[in-house]
Amino acid sequence: MRKKDIRKITKNGQGAYYISIPKDLIKELKLRERQKVIVKKYGKGILIEDWKK
């Protein structure tokens, strides 16, 4: 595991939580700014999938 892969969970002013995703991973997965995604619980982790109509 690379040090840059370690992220902190941050809470915003309205009580939501967020985690930043490394830029190289965003490029590799071809994700875009403001793209809708689905976040699901997957075992003891999470799964992020592209949202499709």
MOQUI-V291669 format. One record per backbone hydrogen bond with DSSP energy under -0.5 kcal/mol. CO is the residue of the C=O (numbers start at 0). NH is the residue of the N-H. E is the energy in kcal/mol with one decimal. If there is no record, write none. Layout:
co->CO nh->NH e->E
co->CO nh->NH e->E
This chain:
co->1 nh->4 e->-1.7
co->2 nh->5 e->-1.5
co->9 nh->17 e->-2.5
co->11 nh->14 e->-1.5
co->15 nh->11 e->-2.8
co->17 nh->9 e->-2.5
co->21 nh->24 e->-0.6
co->21 nh->25 e->-1.9
co->22 nh->26 e->-2.3
co->23 nh->27 e->-2.2
co->24 nh->28 e->-2.3
co->25 nh->30 e->-2.3
co->26 nh->29 e->-0.9
co->31 nh->34 e->-1.7
co->35 nh->50 e->-1.9
co->37 nh->39 e->-0.5
co->37 nh->48 e->-2.7
co->39 nh->46 e->-2.6
co->41 nh->44 e->-2.1
co->44 nh->41 e->-2.7
co->46 nh->39 e->-2.6
co->46 nh->48 e->-0.5
co->48 nh->37 e->-3.3
